[in-house]
Amino acid sequence: MSIFHLALNVSDLDATRRFYGDLLGCTEGRSTDTWVDFNFFGNQLSFHLGTPFETRATGQVGEHNVLMPHLGVVLDMEQWRGLAEKLQAANVEFVIPPVLRFEGQPGEQSTMFFCDPSGNPIEIKGFADLKNVFAT
């Protein structure tokens, strides 16, 4: 398997560290006074000081209009449920609260959308069987 790398702009590195490190549990990697890397569920996210992307709810997925662009990760259901409970306990404001979609269909998944402190949208998906991520 390959690891993806994504670099995004954020407005505040300290808030970014608290959100990704303390709340999401991502391990911090290299950093300077203008950027920081995180291990985002096995992938490399780099956050640089700057103006974040403009986002709009233009992605029609099932019954939801989702924010575009967004980043995310696919987890197994045990990890997904644990993270959903942690975010709910921390009173994270959800754009789309934890929900099951495409029930009984190929690609059945749980999902939740929320934003980091700089407004970067994040989608976390959960699959009962990761072999179904690309099911049609």
C-alpha positions, 0 to 999 in steps of 0.5 A, a space after each residue: 500500500 502507498 501512503 498519501 501526502 496532502 498539504 493544506 493551509 491553516 490559519 493557526 498552527 497551535 489550534 491545528 496541533 490541538 485539533 489533530 494531535 489532542 482531539 484526533 490523536 494524530 502523532 505530530 511529525 516534523 515542523 517549523 514555525 510555519 508548518 507542521 506534519 501529522 500522521 493522519 491514520 497512516 498518511 502524511 498531512 502537512 499544514 502550512 500557515 496561509 489562507 485555507 481553500 474556499 469550500 462549498 456544499 456542492 458534492 451531492 452524495 445520497 441525500 447530502 450536499 457535502 463540502 468540497 473540497 474535503 479530506 478524509 480517511 476510511 476506517 474500520 467500524 470499530 475505529 469509526 465508532 470510537 472516533 465518533 464517540 470521542 468527537 461527540 463527547 468533545 462537543 465537536 460541531 458536525 456538518 453531517 453528524 455520524 450517520 449510516 448511508 447506502 444501507 443494504 447497498 454495495 458500499 454501505 458506510 457510516 460517515 461524519 463530516 466536521 471541520 478543523 479550526 481553520 475550516 478545512 472539511 474532514 470526512 471520516 468513513 467507516 466500513 464493516 468490511 474494508 473490501 467493500 470500499 470500492 464496491 459497485 
